[in-house]
Amino acid sequence: MPNASSEAPAKPSRRSFMQNTSTLAAGLALAPGAIRQAAAADTWYGTWGAAPAGPAPAGSYLSFSNQTLRLIAHGSIGGSRARVRLSNELGRASVQIGAVWLGLSASGATLVTGSNRQLRFGGSAGTSLAAGSALLSDPVDLSIPAQANLALSLYLPGSVQAATVHDAAYQTSYVSGAGNYAASQSISSQRTLYSWPFLTEIDIGTTRAGATLIALGDSQTDGLRSTNNANCRWPDYLARRLQTETGSGALPVGVVNRGIAGNRLLGDADNTPLAGKDAIERFDRDVLATAGARFLVILIGINDILFSSSPDANLASQITYGYQQLVARARTRGMRVFGATLLPFEGYEWYSAARESVRQRVNSWIRTAGAFDAVVDFDAAVRDPSRPTRLLPSRDGGDHLHPNDAGYEAMARAVPLSLLTS
């Protein structure tokens, strides 16, 4: 989804989305020795996640040198064990990691007393993230409550350019002055971050059977125009509903947000690398490789419509065929897949009757084709009943394309919890 400084729609990438996109973008590897520990651990589920993108355009990399990052992430479900997934999948050079600690965030860059735990990789305190790779840490004992704010402290001993990053965090994180402060309860922040470099998933281990829901999408899932540091994206609201509106015996469901602002279903935005690889290309990494993946909500395609130079019935057919590809791949892993209708956008600067016609065709197919296990009607949740081609003003984030907090909450309430509790 374009941000506030959108440019005119670019010509879609000529790279076909039907090319070989089924291989994982980069190997997800357990460090030597971690395999034995992971095999003996509890069952794993994602409590938090973000989709990596990059590398950033030349001259706009995040750079660090002998500094500690304290990255804040809001979890969904709780457990008694934890591990993290670090990624350099978009990098072209290896990244040295000096130390990694995980604790509970109290406020700002300060941790809950006694909660910080050192993470290891094959028993080693540090590791190297090779270019194009990702690593899971060894498991560690850590009691994590549901809806906890987590703090991942990452010491980078050398000079590093963060080529792999989730750009639109809507969450403040912190960068220290020179030195290793990963084990410290509090760090003095030299500057703040509003993105997540290197960190792509936090998993919890538990003896209780559960599941993970992955929200796959663009900026309407990433949370553009939601309130910073308030966790008001629609997946956040859904995670809270699962905690407060289901009984103690209900299946615990972690919610992992794999939305990327600007992302498309069918092709990459060549001039905006932080919009990520298209959903079909990144699907294995961001969906199938997520711990405990069982449910999938697909809300993507509006950028394919907005940036099309020839929005017509053929584009609608390409989008619906892309959905069928995602559904088929998810079902090879036994996942249940829910199709979400595309939100209205009349009033947005690139709105046109032709683009609206494509959206209507796609939504009609989502509702009637029977391709999904269920349909989540986000369109109906946020549209203006008196003019269904636009967002309800009280749920409009201001650009007529992205909801505000109330709109994101309405979207979460459109998800029947009965779909996720059995």
C-alpha positions as CSV (number, residue, x, y, z in Angstrom):
1,M,0.0,0.0,0.0
2,P,1.5,3.4,-0.9
3,N,2.4,5.7,1.9
4,A,1.5,9.4,2.3
5,S,4.1,10.3,-0.3
6,S,2.8,8.1,-3.1
7,E,4.0,8.5,-6.6
8,A,2.0,8.0,-9.7
9,P,1.2,4.4,-10.4
10,A,4.1,2.7,-12.0
11,K,3.9,0.1,-14.8
12,P,3.5,-3.3,-13.3
13,S,6.6,-5.5,-13.2
14,R,7.0,-7.7,-16.2
15,R,8.2,-10.6,-14.1
16,S,5.4,-13.1,-14.2
17,F,4.0,-14.1,-10.9
18,M,3.7,-17.7,-12.3
19,Q,7.4,-18.2,-12.5
20,N,9.2,-20.3,-10.0
21,T,8.2,-18.7,-6.7
22,S,7.6,-21.8,-4.6
23,T,11.1,-22.1,-3.2
24,L,11.9,-20.4,0.1
25,A,13.6,-17.0,-0.5
26,A,16.5,-18.1,1.7
27,G,17.1,-21.2,3.8
28,L,15.7,-21.0,7.3
29,A,18.3,-22.9,9.3
30,L,18.7,-24.1,12.9
31,A,22.2,-23.6,14.1
32,P,24.2,-26.7,14.9
33,G,23.2,-28.2,18.2
34,A,19.9,-26.3,18.2
35,I,18.2,-29.1,16.4
36,R,18.7,-31.5,19.3
37,Q,17.3,-28.8,21.7
38,A,14.4,-27.9,19.5
39,A,13.4,-31.6,19.1
40,A,13.0,-31.9,22.9
41,A,11.1,-28.6,23.3
42,D,7.4,-28.0,23.6
43,T,5.3,-27.4,20.6
44,W,6.0,-24.0,19.0
45,Y,3.6,-21.2,17.9
46,G,4.2,-17.7,16.6
47,T,3.3,-15.0,19.1
48,W,4.6,-12.2,17.0
49,G,6.0,-11.7,13.5
50,A,6.8,-9.2,10.8
51,A,7.6,-9.8,7.2
52,P,11.2,-8.8,6.1
53,A,11.8,-6.6,3.0
54,G,14.7,-4.7,1.4
55,P,17.4,-3.9,0.8
56,A,16.6,-0.2,1.1
57,P,17.5,2.1,-1.7
58,A,21.1,3.2,-1.8
59,G,21.9,5.8,0.8
60,S,19.0,5.1,3.0
61,Y,20.2,2.0,4.9
62,L,19.9,1.9,8.7
63,S,23.5,1.8,9.9
64,F,24.9,0.7,13.3
65,S,28.4,0.4,14.7
66,N,29.2,-1.3,18.0
67,Q,25.7,-0.6,19.2
68,T,22.8,-2.5,20.9
69,L,19.3,-2.4,19.4
70,R,16.4,-2.9,21.8
71,L,13.5,-3.9,19.5
72,I,10.0,-3.8,21.0
73,A,7.3,-6.2,19.8
74,H,3.8,-6.9,21.1
75,G,3.0,-10.6,21.5
76,S,-0.3,-12.4,21.2
77,I,-0.3,-15.7,23.1
78,G,1.8,-16.7,26.1
79,G,4.0,-19.6,26.9
80,S,6.8,-20.9,29.1
81,R,9.6,-21.1,26.5
82,A,10.8,-18.7,23.8
83,R,12.9,-18.5,20.7
84,V,13.4,-15.9,18.0
85,R,14.0,-15.9,14.3
86,L,16.6,-13.5,12.9
87,S,16.9,-12.7,9.2
88,N,19.5,-11.4,6.8
89,E,17.6,-12.8,3.8
90,L,17.7,-9.6,1.8
91,G,21.3,-8.9,2.7
92,R,24.4,-9.2,0.5
93,A,27.0,-9.4,3.3
94,S,27.1,-11.4,6.5
95,V,26.1,-9.7,9.7
96,Q,28.0,-10.5,13.0
97,I,25.7,-10.8,16.0
98,G,27.6,-10.4,19.3
99,A,24.8,-11.1,21.8
100,V,21.0,-11.6,21.8
101,W,18.8,-11.3,24.8
102,L,15.0,-11.5,25.2
103,G,13.0,-10.0,28.0
104,L,9.7,-8.4,28.9
105,S,9.4,-4.7,28.2
106,A,8.4,-2.5,31.1
107,S,8.4,0.9,29.4
108,G,10.6,2.6,26.8
109,A,14.0,0.8,26.8
110,T,13.6,-0.6,30.3
111,L,12.8,-4.3,31.0
112,V,10.8,-6.0,33.7
113,T,13.2,-6.8,36.5
114,G,14.5,-10.4,36.2
115,S,12.9,-11.2,32.9
116,N,15.9,-10.8,30.5
117,R,17.3,-14.1,29.1
118,Q,20.3,-14.7,27.0
119,L,19.6,-16.4,23.7
120,R,22.2,-18.7,22.1
121,F,22.7,-20.2,18.7
122,G,24.0,-23.8,18.8
123,G,25.2,-23.0,22.3
124,S,27.1,-19.9,21.3
125,A,26.3,-16.4,22.6
126,G,27.0,-14.9,19.2
127,T,26.5,-15.9,15.6
128,S,26.9,-14.8,12.1
129,L,23.9,-14.2,9.8
130,A,25.1,-15.2,6.4
131,A,23.8,-13.2,3.4
132,G,20.5,-14.6,2.3
133,S,19.9,-16.6,5.4
134,A,17.8,-16.8,8.6
135,L,18.4,-18.4,11.9
136,L,16.3,-19.7,14.8
137,S,17.8,-19.2,18.3
138,D,18.1,-22.1,20.8
139,P,15.0,-22.3,23.0
140,V,15.2,-20.5,26.4
141,D,13.0,-20.8,29.5
142,L,10.9,-17.5,29.8
143,S,7.4,-17.1,31.2
144,I,5.6,-14.9,28.7
145,P,2.1,-13.7,29.5
146,A,-0.5,-13.3,26.7
147,Q,-0.4,-9.8,25.2
148,A,3.1,-9.1,26.5
149,N,5.4,-6.4,25.2
150,L,8.7,-8.1,24.4
151,A,12.1,-6.6,24.1
152,L,14.7,-8.2,21.8
153,S,18.2,-6.8,22.5
154,L,20.7,-7.3,19.7
155,Y,24.3,-6.3,20.1
156,L,26.1,-5.6,16.8
157,P,29.8,-5.4,17.5
158,G,30.9,-4.3,14.0
159,S,29.7,-1.8,11.5
160,V,26.4,-3.0,10.0
161,Q,24.0,-1.8,7.3
162,A,20.6,-3.4,7.9
163,A,19.6,-4.6,4.5
164,T,16.8,-6.8,5.9
165,V,14.1,-4.8,7.7
166,H,10.4,-4.4,8.2
167,D,10.0,-0.7,7.6
168,A,6.6,0.3,8.9
169,A,6.6,-0.8,12.6
170,Y,4.4,1.8,14.1
171,Q,6.3,0.9,17.2
172,T,9.2,2.8,18.9
173,S,12.4,0.8,19.4
174,Y,15.8,2.0,20.7
175,V,19.5,2.2,19.7
176,S,22.2,2.5,22.4
177,G,25.4,4.4,22.3
178,A,28.6,2.5,21.8
179,G,28.8,-0.8,23.6
180,N,27.1,-4.1,24.5
181,Y,24.0,-3.4,26.6
182,A,22.0,-6.5,25.6
183,A,22.0,-7.9,29.2
184,S,21.2,-4.5,30.8
185,Q,17.8,-3.9,32.4
186,S,17.8,-0.4,30.9
187,I,19.8,1.3,28.1
188,S,20.4,4.9,27.4
189,S,19.0,5.5,24.0
190,Q,21.1,7.4,21.5
191,R,18.3,7.4,19.0
192,T,14.9,5.7,18.3
193,L,13.8,3.4,15.5
194,Y,10.4,3.0,13.9
195,S,11.2,-0.3,12.0
196,W,12.4,-3.8,12.9
197,P,15.8,-4.7,11.5
198,F,16.7,-8.4,11.4
199,L,13.9,-9.6,13.7
200,T,11.1,-11.5,11.9
201,E,9.5,-13.8,14.5
202,I,9.1,-14.6,18.2
203,D,7.8,-18.0,19.0
204,I,6.5,-19.4,22.3
205,G,6.8,-23.0,23.4
206,T,4.0,-24.6,25.4
207,T,2.7,-28.1,26.3
208,R,-0.8,-27.0,25.3
209,A,-2.1,-27.7,21.8
210,G,-2.6,-24.4,19.9
211,A,-2.3,-22.8,16.5
212,T,-1.0,-19.8,14.7
213,L,-3.0,-17.5,12.4
214,I,-1.0,-15.6,9.8
215,A,-2.4,-12.3,8.4
216,L,-1.0,-12.0,4.9
217,G,-1.4,-8.6,3.3
218,D,-0.3,-5.0,2.6
219,S,-0.5,-1.8,4.5
220,Q,-4.1,-2.4,5.5
221,T,-2.8,-5.3,7.5
222,D,0.5,-3.6,8.4
223,G,-1.5,-0.9,10.1
224,L,-0.9,2.3,8.1
225,R,-2.6,5.2,9.9
226,S,-3.1,3.3,13.1
227,T,-1.9,4.9,16.3
228,N,1.8,4.5,17.0
229,N,2.8,2.3,20.0
230,A,-0.9,1.3,20.6
231,N,-1.1,-2.0,18.7
232,C,-4.2,-1.0,16.8
233,R,-3.6,-3.0,13.6
234,W,-6.5,-5.3,12.8
235,P,-4.5,-8.4,13.7
236,D,-3.8,-6.8,17.1
237,Y,-7.5,-6.3,17.8
238,L,-8.1,-9.9,16.7
239,A,-5.5,-11.2,19.1
240,R,-7.1,-9.3,21.9
241,R,-10.5,-10.7,21.0
242,L,-9.1,-14.2,21.1
243,Q,-7.9,-13.5,24.7
244,T,-11.0,-11.8,26.0
245,E,-13.9,-13.4,24.2
246,T,-13.1,-17.1,24.2
247,G,-13.3,-19.4,27.1
248,S,-10.3,-20.8,29.0
249,G,-10.7,-24.1,27.2
250,A,-10.6,-22.6,23.7
251,L,-7.7,-23.3,21.4
252,P,-5.0,-20.7,22.0
253,V,-4.3,-19.0,18.7
254,G,-1.2,-16.8,18.1
255,V,-1.5,-14.0,15.6
256,V,1.4,-13.2,13.3
257,N,1.2,-10.1,11.1
258,R,2.8,-10.6,7.7
259,G,1.5,-7.4,6.2
260,I,4.0,-5.1,4.3
261,A,3.0,-1.6,3.3
262,G,3.0,-1.3,-0.5
263,N,3.0,-5.1,-1.0
264,R,1.3,-6.7,-4.0
265,L,0.0,-10.1,-4.8
266,L,1.3,-10.6,-8.4
267,G,4.5,-8.6,-8.9
268,D,7.1,-6.5,-7.1
269,A,7.1,-2.7,-6.9
270,D,10.4,-2.3,-8.6
271,N,11.0,1.2,-7.3
272,T,10.1,0.5,-3.7
273,P,12.1,-2.4,-2.4
274,L,10.8,-1.9,1.2
275,A,7.3,-2.9,-0.1
276,G,8.7,-6.5,-0.2
277,K,8.6,-9.3,-2.6
278,D,5.1,-10.1,-3.9
279,A,2.9,-12.3,-1.8
280,I,3.2,-15.3,-4.1
281,E,7.0,-15.1,-4.0
282,R,7.3,-14.6,-0.2
283,F,4.6,-17.1,0.7
284,D,6.8,-20.0,1.7
285,R,9.0,-17.8,4.0
286,D,6.3,-15.7,5.5
287,V,3.4,-18.2,5.8
288,L,4.5,-21.8,5.6
289,A,7.7,-21.4,7.6
290,T,5.8,-19.7,10.5
291,A,5.7,-21.9,13.6
292,G,2.4,-23.6,14.2
293,A,0.8,-22.2,11.0
294,R,-2.8,-23.4,10.9
295,F,-5.0,-20.5,9.8
296,L,-4.4,-17.9,7.1
297,V,-6.3,-14.7,6.3
298,I,-5.5,-13.3,2.9
299,L,-6.1,-9.5,2.4
300,I,-4.1,-8.4,-0.6
301,G,-4.6,-7.2,-4.2
302,I,-5.6,-3.6,-3.8
303,N,-2.1,-2.4,-4.8
304,D,-2.2,-4.6,-7.9
305,I,-5.4,-2.7,-8.8
306,L,-4.1,0.8,-7.9
307,F,-0.9,0.4,-9.8
308,S,-2.3,-1.2,-12.9
309,S,-2.1,0.8,-16.1
310,S,-5.0,-1.3,-17.6
311,P,-7.5,-2.2,-14.9
312,D,-9.9,-4.6,-16.6
313,A,-11.6,-8.0,-16.3
314,N,-8.3,-9.7,-17.2
315,L,-6.6,-8.1,-14.1
316,A,-9.5,-9.4,-11.9
317,S,-8.9,-12.9,-13.3
318,Q,-5.2,-12.7,-12.7
319,I,-5.8,-11.6,-9.1
320,T,-8.3,-14.4,-8.4
321,Y,-5.9,-17.0,-10.0
322,G,-3.2,-15.7,-7.6
323,Y,-5.5,-16.3,-4.7
324,Q,-6.0,-19.9,-5.9
325,Q,-2.3,-20.4,-6.0
326,L,-2.0,-19.3,-2.3
327,V,-4.9,-21.4,-1.2
328,A,-3.5,-24.5,-2.9
329,R,0.0,-24.1,-1.3
330,A,-1.5,-23.4,2.1
331,R,-3.6,-26.6,1.9
332,T,-0.5,-28.7,1.2
333,R,0.2,-28.0,4.9
334,G,-3.3,-28.6,6.1
335,M,-4.0,-24.9,6.7
336,R,-7.5,-23.4,6.7
337,V,-7.7,-20.4,4.5
338,F,-10.0,-17.4,4.8
339,G,-10.4,-14.9,2.0
340,A,-10.9,-11.3,2.9
341,T,-12.8,-8.8,0.7
342,L,-10.9,-5.7,-0.6
343,L,-11.7,-2.4,1.1
344,P,-13.4,0.5,-0.7
345,F,-11.2,3.4,-1.7
346,E,-13.3,6.1,-3.4
347,G,-11.7,9.4,-2.7
348,Y,-8.1,8.1,-2.7
349,E,-6.0,9.9,-5.3
350,W,-5.7,6.9,-7.7
351,Y,-9.3,5.9,-7.5
352,S,-11.1,5.5,-10.8
353,A,-14.3,3.8,-12.0
354,A,-12.3,1.2,-13.9
355,R,-10.3,0.3,-10.8
356,E,-13.4,0.1,-8.7
357,S,-14.9,-2.2,-11.3
358,V,-12.0,-4.6,-10.8
359,R,-12.3,-4.5,-7.0
360,Q,-16.0,-5.3,-7.3
361,R,-15.3,-8.3,-9.6
362,V,-12.6,-9.6,-7.2
363,N,-14.9,-9.2,-4.2
364,S,-17.7,-11.0,-6.0
365,W,-15.4,-13.9,-6.7
366,I,-14.1,-14.0,-3.1
367,R,-17.7,-14.2,-1.8
368,T,-19.2,-16.7,-4.3
369,A,-16.5,-18.9,-5.8
370,G,-16.1,-21.2,-2.9
371,A,-12.4,-21.1,-3.1
372,F,-11.8,-20.4,0.6
373,D,-12.8,-22.3,3.8
374,A,-14.6,-19.1,4.8
375,V,-15.0,-15.5,3.7
376,V,-14.2,-12.5,6.0
377,D,-16.1,-9.5,4.7
378,F,-13.8,-6.6,5.6
379,D,-15.5,-4.5,2.8
380,A,-18.8,-4.7,4.6
381,A,-17.2,-3.9,7.9
382,V,-15.8,-0.6,6.9
383,R,-17.8,0.7,4.0
384,D,-20.2,3.6,4.1
385,P,-23.8,2.1,3.7
386,S,-24.9,5.2,1.9
387,R,-22.1,5.1,-0.5
388,P,-20.4,1.6,-0.5
389,T,-17.6,2.6,-2.8
390,R,-16.0,4.6,0.0
391,L,-14.9,4.1,3.7
392,L,-17.3,5.1,6.4
393,P,-16.1,8.5,7.5
394,S,-15.8,7.4,11.2
395,R,-13.6,4.5,10.1
396,D,-11.5,6.4,7.5
397,G,-7.9,7.1,8.4
398,G,-8.0,10.2,6.3
399,D,-6.7,9.2,2.9
400,H,-9.8,7.3,2.0
401,L,-7.8,4.1,1.5
402,H,-6.6,3.1,5.0
403,P,-8.8,2.7,8.0
404,N,-8.3,4.4,11.4
405,D,-8.1,2.6,14.7
406,A,-11.9,2.2,14.7
407,G,-11.9,0.9,11.2
408,Y,-9.2,-1.7,12.1
409,E,-11.2,-2.7,15.1
410,A,-14.3,-3.2,13.0
411,M,-12.3,-5.4,10.6
412,A,-11.1,-7.6,13.5
413,R,-14.7,-7.9,14.7
414,A,-15.7,-9.1,11.2
415,V,-13.7,-12.3,11.8
416,P,-16.0,-15.0,13.3
417,L,-14.0,-16.4,16.3
418,S,-15.8,-19.7,15.7
419,L,-13.5,-20.2,12.7
420,L,-10.4,-20.2,15.0
421,T,-11.5,-22.1,18.1
422,S,-11.9,-25.6,16.8
